[in-house]
Amino acid sequence: MTDPDLAVCITNTVRLTLGSSLHQHTAPETESGDDGAVVGQQTGNRRFHPAGHPFLVAFVVQLLVLAGQFLASLLLVHAGHHLVWQPLRFALIQGAASATLSFLLRQPIWWWWIHAGFPLAIWLAMRTTLPAWSYLLALLLLLPWYWHTFITRVPYYPSSLPVWQAVDRLLPSGPCRVLELGSGLGGFSLWLTEAHSGCEATGVEWSPMPWLISRVRSWRKGTAACFLRQDYRQMDWQPYDLVFAYLSPAAMPEMWQLARQRMRHGTVLVSYEFGIPGVPADRTIRIAGMREELYAWYI
């Protein structure tokens, strides 16, 4: 069996393990604006694919390798071998096999390292003398920051002043409205309302703690920046002249579809660092002193 055939076989196994509940058949849902433009999200006929559910695939990968180790141990014992429990060896085998399976499933490279390191992290945690409640405390501290990251696949990572200045140069000189997707602590929207006279900036953030901090910062500064805690995928983008995003490669294809459906003709979509696969940018802007680029698409 060749590597591609093995990958297909494993993919089908993962699909069967996850079950048919992930096969969603939904009718297209669209909403038309006054000018006839489609502003709703078209969900279409969605079927399960491993690339679209990386956390579920990761769980199943670890589960399959764990089951494989258990089965191999039973077969060895049945054959008369005397096995000695060695947690470190077990963790190393679990990590190496899971990383290999992740590679065969063509998951992104960072998943290989996550699979390899996860069992070792559990082994190290079992050897420490930290009280059990400390792990719960760490979870509770991180949860308000990363909230739905496992769904959006967009971690918190802020942009910087040179990026904001480059975006500002793309705006018209008069009044305008800007939407920031994943606004984090609100730095860009706060700066823009102060630096660009007549500009209304709205930041959208799903995680509770960054959203709360941005609201407090806006209140203390007394700026006109508005911060909403909601999913940007459920918003109407039509009122805005420019939509700025600093998300992740995983979010870019869906963001482009949303922009085509929800942005007005003549507006501009701007992304820092991440391009849209298969869609060349209308403008690519180099920022002095930075390796990453700014990409702009005119709708």
C-alpha positions as CSV (number, residue, x, y, z in Angstrom):
1,M,0.0,0.0,0.0
2,T,1.4,3.4,-1.0
3,D,1.6,6.4,1.3
4,P,-1.4,8.2,-0.4
5,D,-3.4,5.0,-0.2
6,L,-2.6,4.7,3.5
7,A,-3.5,8.3,4.1
8,V,-6.9,7.8,2.5
9,C,-7.4,4.6,4.5
10,I,-6.7,6.5,7.8
11,T,-8.8,9.4,6.8
12,N,-11.8,7.1,6.2
13,T,-11.2,5.5,9.5
14,V,-11.2,8.9,11.2
15,R,-14.4,9.8,9.4
16,L,-16.1,6.6,10.6
17,T,-14.9,7.0,14.1
18,L,-16.2,10.5,14.4
19,G,-19.6,9.3,13.2
20,S,-22.2,10.5,10.8
21,S,-23.4,13.3,13.1
22,L,-20.7,15.5,11.6
23,H,-22.2,15.2,8.1
24,Q,-24.4,18.3,7.9
25,H,-26.7,18.9,5.1
26,T,-28.1,22.4,5.3
27,A,-29.8,24.5,2.7
28,P,-28.2,27.7,1.6
29,E,-29.1,30.7,3.8
30,T,-28.7,34.1,2.3
31,E,-30.1,37.5,2.9
32,S,-30.4,40.3,0.4
33,G,-29.9,43.9,1.2
34,D,-31.8,46.9,-0.3
35,D,-29.6,47.0,-3.3
36,G,-30.0,43.3,-4.0
37,A,-26.5,42.4,-2.7
38,V,-26.2,39.2,-0.7
39,V,-25.2,40.1,2.8
40,G,-26.0,36.8,4.6
41,Q,-23.8,33.8,5.0
42,Q,-24.3,31.0,2.6
43,T,-23.8,27.8,4.5
44,G,-24.4,25.4,1.6
45,N,-24.1,21.7,1.8
46,R,-21.4,21.1,4.4
47,R,-19.8,17.7,4.7
48,F,-17.2,16.6,7.2
49,H,-13.6,16.8,6.1
50,P,-10.6,16.3,8.4
51,A,-9.0,19.6,7.5
52,G,-12.1,21.5,8.8
53,H,-12.1,19.8,12.2
54,P,-8.5,19.7,13.3
55,F,-9.2,19.3,17.1
56,L,-11.6,16.4,16.5
57,V,-9.0,14.8,14.2
58,A,-6.3,15.3,16.8
59,F,-8.5,13.7,19.5
60,V,-9.2,10.7,17.3
61,V,-5.5,10.3,16.3
62,Q,-4.5,10.1,20.0
63,L,-7.3,7.8,20.7
64,L,-6.4,5.4,17.8
65,V,-2.7,5.3,18.9
66,L,-3.7,4.7,22.5
67,A,-6.0,1.9,21.4
68,G,-3.1,0.5,19.3
69,Q,-0.7,0.5,22.2
70,F,-3.3,-1.2,24.4
71,L,-4.0,-3.9,21.8
72,A,-0.3,-4.5,21.2
73,S,0.2,-4.9,24.9
74,L,-2.6,-7.5,25.1
75,L,-1.1,-9.4,22.2
76,L,2.4,-9.5,23.8
77,V,1.0,-10.7,27.1
78,H,-1.0,-13.3,25.4
79,A,2.1,-14.5,23.6
80,G,3.8,-15.0,26.9
81,H,5.9,-11.8,27.2
82,H,6.3,-10.2,30.6
83,L,5.7,-6.4,30.3
84,V,6.9,-3.8,32.8
85,W,5.0,-0.5,32.9
86,Q,7.3,2.3,31.8
87,P,5.4,5.6,31.6
88,L,8.2,7.5,29.8
89,R,8.5,4.9,27.1
90,F,4.7,4.8,26.7
91,A,4.6,8.6,26.3
92,L,7.4,8.5,23.7
93,I,5.7,5.8,21.6
94,Q,2.4,7.6,21.9
95,G,3.9,10.9,20.8
96,A,5.9,9.5,17.9
97,A,3.1,7.4,16.5
98,S,0.6,10.2,16.9
99,A,2.9,12.6,15.1
100,T,3.4,10.1,12.3
101,L,-0.3,9.6,11.9
102,S,-0.9,13.3,11.9
103,F,1.7,13.6,9.1
104,L,-0.1,10.9,7.1
105,L,-3.4,12.8,7.5
106,R,-1.6,15.9,6.1
107,Q,-2.4,18.0,9.1
108,P,-0.3,21.3,9.3
109,I,3.2,20.9,10.7
110,W,2.4,22.5,14.0
111,W,0.1,19.6,14.8
112,W,2.9,17.1,14.4
113,W,4.7,18.9,17.3
114,I,1.5,19.1,19.4
115,H,1.0,15.4,19.0
116,A,4.6,14.6,19.8
117,G,4.7,16.8,22.9
118,F,1.2,16.2,24.4
119,P,2.0,12.7,25.9
120,L,5.3,14.0,27.3
121,A,3.5,17.0,28.9
122,I,1.2,14.6,30.6
123,W,4.1,12.5,31.8
124,L,5.9,15.6,33.2
125,A,2.7,16.8,34.9
126,M,2.3,13.4,36.6
127,R,5.9,13.7,38.0
128,T,5.4,17.2,39.5
129,T,4.2,17.9,43.0
130,L,1.8,20.6,41.9
131,P,-1.7,20.4,43.6
132,A,-4.5,19.3,41.3
133,W,-6.3,22.6,41.7
134,S,-3.4,24.5,40.0
135,Y,-4.3,22.9,36.6
136,L,-7.9,24.1,37.0
137,L,-6.7,27.5,37.9
138,A,-4.5,27.7,34.8
139,L,-7.5,26.7,32.7
140,L,-9.7,29.3,34.3
141,L,-7.1,32.0,33.7
142,L,-6.5,31.1,30.1
143,L,-10.1,30.4,29.1
144,P,-11.2,34.1,29.0
145,W,-8.3,34.9,26.7
146,Y,-8.6,32.0,24.2
147,W,-12.3,31.2,24.6
148,H,-13.4,29.9,21.1
149,T,-9.9,29.6,19.6
150,F,-10.5,25.9,19.0
151,I,-13.4,27.0,16.7
152,T,-12.0,30.0,15.0
153,R,-8.4,28.8,14.9
154,V,-7.4,32.5,15.5
155,P,-5.1,32.9,18.5
156,Y,-4.6,36.3,20.2
157,Y,-1.6,38.0,18.6
158,P,-1.7,41.8,18.4
159,S,-0.5,44.0,15.5
160,S,1.8,47.0,15.9
161,L,1.9,50.8,15.2
162,P,3.7,50.6,11.8
163,V,0.9,48.2,10.6
164,W,-1.8,50.6,11.8
165,Q,-0.1,53.5,10.0
166,A,0.0,51.5,6.8
167,V,-3.7,50.7,7.1
168,D,-4.5,54.4,7.8
169,R,-2.9,55.4,4.5
170,L,-5.4,53.2,2.6
171,L,-8.4,55.2,4.1
172,P,-10.0,58.2,2.4
173,S,-9.3,61.6,3.8
174,G,-12.9,62.3,4.8
175,P,-15.2,60.5,7.2
176,C,-15.2,56.7,7.0
177,R,-16.1,53.6,8.9
178,V,-13.7,50.8,9.7
179,L,-14.3,47.3,11.0
180,E,-11.5,45.4,12.8
181,L,-12.0,41.6,12.9
182,G,-10.5,40.1,16.1
183,S,-9.7,43.4,17.8
184,G,-7.9,41.9,20.8
185,L,-7.1,44.7,23.3
186,G,-8.3,47.3,20.9
187,G,-5.1,49.0,20.1
188,F,-5.7,49.6,16.4
189,S,-9.3,50.9,16.7
190,L,-8.3,53.2,19.6
191,W,-5.4,54.6,17.8
192,L,-7.3,55.0,14.5
193,T,-10.1,57.1,16.1
194,E,-7.5,59.4,17.5
195,A,-5.2,59.6,14.5
196,H,-7.9,59.8,11.7
197,S,-10.3,62.6,12.2
198,G,-13.9,61.6,11.3
199,C,-13.2,57.9,11.3
200,E,-15.5,55.5,13.2
201,A,-13.8,52.3,14.2
202,T,-15.6,49.2,15.4
203,G,-13.6,46.3,16.9
204,V,-15.1,42.8,17.1
205,E,-13.7,40.4,19.6
206,W,-15.1,37.0,20.8
207,S,-12.9,36.3,23.8
208,P,-14.3,37.9,27.0
209,M,-11.1,39.2,28.6
210,P,-9.6,41.1,25.6
211,W,-13.0,42.5,24.8
212,L,-13.5,43.7,28.4
213,I,-10.0,45.3,28.4
214,S,-10.7,47.1,25.1
215,R,-14.0,48.5,26.5
216,V,-12.3,49.8,29.6
217,R,-9.5,51.4,27.6
218,S,-12.0,53.1,25.3
219,W,-13.9,54.4,28.3
220,R,-10.8,55.7,30.0
221,K,-9.5,57.4,26.8
222,G,-13.0,58.8,26.0
223,T,-12.7,57.8,22.3
224,A,-15.4,57.0,19.8
225,A,-14.1,53.5,19.2
226,C,-16.8,50.9,19.7
227,F,-16.1,47.3,20.7
228,L,-18.5,44.4,20.2
229,R,-18.2,41.0,21.8
230,Q,-19.6,38.7,19.1
231,D,-18.6,36.5,16.2
232,Y,-17.6,38.6,13.1
233,R,-19.0,35.8,10.9
234,Q,-22.5,36.7,12.1
235,M,-22.2,40.5,11.4
236,D,-23.2,42.7,8.5
237,W,-20.1,44.2,6.9
238,Q,-21.9,46.5,4.5
239,P,-21.7,49.8,6.5
240,Y,-17.9,49.7,6.5
241,D,-15.5,51.3,4.0
242,L,-12.6,49.1,5.2
243,V,-12.4,45.8,7.0
244,F,-9.0,45.0,8.6
245,A,-8.0,41.6,9.8
246,Y,-5.0,40.0,11.5
247,L,-6.3,36.4,11.9
248,S,-4.6,33.2,10.8
249,P,-4.1,31.2,7.6
250,A,-7.0,28.9,8.6
251,A,-9.5,31.7,8.7
252,M,-8.6,33.4,5.4
253,P,-10.7,31.4,2.8
254,E,-13.9,31.8,4.8
255,M,-13.1,35.5,5.4
256,W,-12.8,36.0,1.7
257,Q,-16.2,34.4,1.0
258,L,-17.8,36.6,3.7
259,A,-16.2,39.7,2.2
260,R,-17.5,38.9,-1.3
261,Q,-21.0,38.4,0.2
262,R,-21.2,41.2,2.7
263,M,-19.0,44.2,1.6
264,R,-20.1,46.9,-0.7
265,H,-18.6,47.7,-4.1
266,G,-15.7,50.1,-3.8
267,T,-14.7,49.0,-0.2
268,V,-11.4,47.4,0.7
269,L,-10.5,44.3,2.6
270,V,-7.1,44.4,4.3
271,S,-5.1,41.6,5.9
272,Y,-1.8,41.7,7.7
273,E,0.7,38.9,7.2
274,F,-1.8,36.4,5.8
275,G,-2.9,36.3,2.2
276,I,-5.9,34.5,0.7
277,P,-5.1,31.2,-1.1
278,G,-5.7,31.5,-4.8
279,V,-6.7,35.1,-4.7
280,P,-3.8,37.6,-5.5
281,A,-4.0,40.8,-3.6
282,D,-4.7,44.0,-5.5
283,R,-2.0,45.7,-3.4
284,T,0.9,44.3,-1.4
285,I,2.5,46.8,0.9
286,R,5.9,46.3,2.5
287,I,6.2,47.8,6.0
288,A,9.6,49.3,6.9
289,G,11.5,47.1,9.3
290,M,9.1,44.2,9.2
291,R,9.2,41.0,7.2
292,E,5.4,40.5,7.0
293,E,3.4,42.4,4.4
294,L,0.0,44.0,4.2
295,Y,-2.5,42.8,1.6
296,A,-5.4,44.7,0.2
297,W,-8.3,43.5,-2.0
298,Y,-10.7,46.0,-3.5
299,I,-14.2,44.7,-3.6
